């Protein structure tokens, strides 16, 4: 009796998810979000309507979500102890950026364009970003020994989040210049937000 090849089921799931995402990206890019139906996406991906919903909770989640949760957790687990909160922010931003940049789906320029320009996707993406940011708050709180509901921590994370969103909005795609701007923004926050007089 031939045993199933280890990992074959996970590989099949990954291929199915990728096919659904590719179909959604192609159709929504051509037709727009509202004009594209779940049935069309499923048909283009070669799966059933119900199969699509086994992989994704909704049409917008097909484009909004990524599969980087485990990679992000490994990144957090590898952060060395003893960093200041600003150095911690730099480390987290750099590692999160590299994790996303190295993933073809997370860094796909066409996907990022849709997430910025389609109102429904933009709102869903903001909610997903807020969820990831909440995880970051919990991590920073534990790392620094700060209460998670402390005003100082909430302001610090809100400032970082606002800076990240502003820079990401203006970047055509994540590249080294984007990361450099992220880190320069953290430097400005650490310096007390000085303004350059011209």
C-alpha positions as CSV (number, residue, x, y, z in Angstrom):
1,X,0.0,0.0,0.0
2,X,1.4,3.4,-1.1
3,X,1.5,6.0,1.7
4,X,0.5,9.6,0.8
5,X,3.5,11.7,0.2
6,X,4.2,13.9,3.3
7,X,3.0,17.4,2.8
8,X,1.1,16.7,-0.3
9,X,-2.2,17.8,1.3
10,X,-0.7,21.1,2.4
11,X,0.8,21.6,-1.1
12,X,-2.6,21.0,-2.6
13,X,-4.2,23.5,-0.3
14,X,-1.5,26.1,-1.1
15,X,-2.0,25.6,-4.8
16,X,-5.8,26.0,-4.4
17,X,-5.4,29.2,-2.4
18,X,-3.0,30.5,-5.0
19,X,-5.3,29.7,-7.9
20,X,-8.3,31.4,-6.2
21,X,-6.2,34.5,-5.5
22,X,-4.8,34.6,-9.0
23,X,-8.3,34.4,-10.4
24,X,-9.6,37.1,-8.2
25,X,-6.7,39.4,-8.9
26,X,-7.1,39.0,-12.7
27,X,-10.9,39.4,-12.7
28,X,-11.1,42.3,-10.3
29,X,-8.3,44.1,-12.1
30,X,-10.2,43.8,-15.4
31,X,-13.8,44.1,-14.3
32,X,-13.6,46.0,-11.0
33,X,-14.5,44.7,-7.5
34,X,-18.3,45.2,-7.6
35,X,-18.7,43.6,-11.1
36,X,-16.7,40.5,-10.1
37,X,-18.7,37.7,-8.5
38,X,-17.6,34.9,-6.2
39,X,-19.0,32.5,-8.8
40,X,-16.8,34.0,-11.5
41,X,-13.7,33.7,-9.3
42,X,-14.5,30.1,-8.4
43,X,-15.0,29.2,-12.1
44,X,-11.8,30.8,-13.2
45,X,-9.9,29.1,-10.4
46,X,-11.4,25.7,-11.3
47,X,-13.1,25.2,-7.9
48,X,-16.6,25.2,-6.6
49,X,-18.3,28.1,-4.9
50,X,-18.3,26.2,-1.6
51,X,-14.6,25.3,-1.9
52,X,-13.8,29.0,-2.3
53,X,-15.6,29.7,1.0
54,X,-13.7,26.9,2.7
55,X,-10.5,28.8,2.0
56,X,-11.7,32.4,2.4
57,X,-14.4,34.0,4.5
58,X,-15.5,36.5,1.9
59,X,-14.7,37.9,-1.6
60,X,-12.6,40.7,-0.2
61,X,-10.6,38.4,2.1
62,X,-9.3,36.6,-1.0
63,X,-7.2,39.7,-1.8
64,X,-6.8,41.2,1.6
65,X,-5.3,38.3,3.5
66,X,-1.9,36.8,3.2
67,X,-0.3,33.6,4.6
68,X,2.4,35.3,6.6
69,X,1.1,34.8,10.1
70,X,3.6,32.0,11.0
71,X,6.5,34.0,9.4
72,X,5.5,37.1,11.4
73,X,5.4,35.0,14.6
74,X,8.8,33.5,13.9
75,X,10.1,37.1,13.3
76,X,8.7,38.2,16.7
77,X,10.2,35.2,18.4
78,X,13.6,36.0,17.1
79,X,13.7,39.6,18.4
80,X,16.6,39.8,20.9
81,X,15.8,41.1,24.4
82,X,16.9,44.5,25.7
83,X,16.0,46.8,22.8
84,X,14.7,50.3,23.5
85,X,11.1,50.8,22.3
86,X,12.4,52.8,19.3
87,X,15.0,50.1,18.4
88,X,12.3,47.5,18.8
89,X,10.1,49.5,16.4
90,X,13.0,49.6,13.9
91,X,13.6,45.9,14.2
92,X,10.0,45.0,13.8
93,X,9.5,47.4,10.9
94,X,12.5,46.0,9.1
95,X,11.6,42.4,9.7
96,X,7.9,42.9,8.8
97,X,9.0,44.7,5.6
98,X,11.3,41.9,4.6
99,X,8.8,39.2,5.3
100,X,6.2,40.9,3.1
101,X,8.7,42.0,0.4
102,X,9.9,38.4,0.0
103,X,6.4,37.0,-0.5
104,X,5.2,37.3,-4.1
105,X,1.5,37.6,-3.0
106,X,2.0,40.1,-0.2
107,X,4.2,42.3,-2.4
108,X,2.3,42.0,-5.7
109,X,2.0,45.6,-7.1
110,X,-1.3,44.9,-8.8
111,X,-2.8,43.6,-5.6
112,X,-1.5,46.5,-3.6
113,X,-2.9,48.9,-6.1
114,X,-6.4,47.3,-5.7
115,X,-6.1,47.4,-2.0
116,X,-5.5,51.2,-2.1
117,X,-8.0,52.1,-4.8
118,X,-11.1,49.8,-4.4
119,X,-13.1,51.3,-1.5
120,X,-14.4,48.0,-0.2
121,X,-11.0,46.4,-0.3
122,X,-9.4,49.5,1.2
123,X,-11.7,49.3,4.2
124,X,-11.2,45.5,4.6
125,X,-7.4,46.0,4.3
126,X,-7.5,48.7,7.0
127,X,-9.3,46.3,9.3
128,X,-6.7,43.6,8.7
129,X,-3.9,46.1,9.3
130,X,-5.6,47.1,12.6
131,X,-5.7,43.4,13.6
132,X,-2.0,43.0,12.9
133,X,-1.3,46.2,14.7
134,X,-3.2,44.9,17.8
135,X,-1.0,41.9,17.8
136,X,2.0,44.3,17.7
137,X,0.6,46.2,20.7
138,X,0.4,43.0,22.7
139,X,3.9,42.0,21.7
140,X,5.4,45.5,22.5
141,X,3.5,45.5,25.8
142,X,5.0,42.1,26.8
143,X,8.4,43.0,25.6
144,X,8.7,46.3,27.4
145,X,6.7,45.4,30.5
146,X,4.2,48.1,29.7
147,X,0.5,47.7,30.4
148,X,-1.3,47.0,27.1
149,X,-3.8,49.8,27.9
150,X,-1.3,52.4,28.9
151,X,-1.8,55.7,27.1
152,X,1.9,56.0,26.3
153,X,2.0,52.7,24.6
154,X,-1.2,53.4,22.6
155,X,0.1,56.7,21.4
156,X,3.5,55.2,20.5
157,X,1.9,52.5,18.4
158,X,-0.7,54.9,16.9
159,X,2.1,57.2,15.8
160,X,4.0,54.2,14.2
161,X,0.9,52.9,12.5
162,X,0.0,56.4,11.1
163,X,3.5,56.8,9.7
164,X,3.5,53.3,8.1
165,X,0.1,53.9,6.5
166,X,1.1,57.3,5.1
167,X,4.4,56.0,3.6
168,X,2.8,52.9,2.3
169,X,0.0,54.9,0.6
170,X,2.6,56.9,-1.3
171,X,4.8,53.9,-2.3
172,X,4.1,52.2,-5.7
173,X,5.5,49.0,-4.3
174,X,7.6,48.0,-1.3
175,X,11.3,48.6,-2.0
176,X,14.4,49.6,-0.2
177,X,13.5,53.3,-0.5
178,X,10.2,52.6,1.3
179,X,12.0,50.8,4.1
180,X,14.5,53.7,4.4
181,X,11.7,56.2,4.7
182,X,10.0,54.0,7.4
183,X,13.2,54.0,9.4
184,X,13.8,57.7,8.9
185,X,10.3,58.4,10.2
186,X,11.0,56.4,13.3
187,X,14.2,58.5,13.8
188,X,12.0,61.7,13.6
189,X,9.6,60.3,16.2
190,X,12.5,59.5,18.5
191,X,13.9,63.0,18.0
192,X,10.6,64.5,19.1
193,X,9.3,65.3,15.6
194,X,11.6,68.2,14.8
195,X,10.6,70.3,11.8
196,X,13.3,71.4,9.2
197,X,13.2,75.1,8.6
198,X,13.8,76.1,5.0
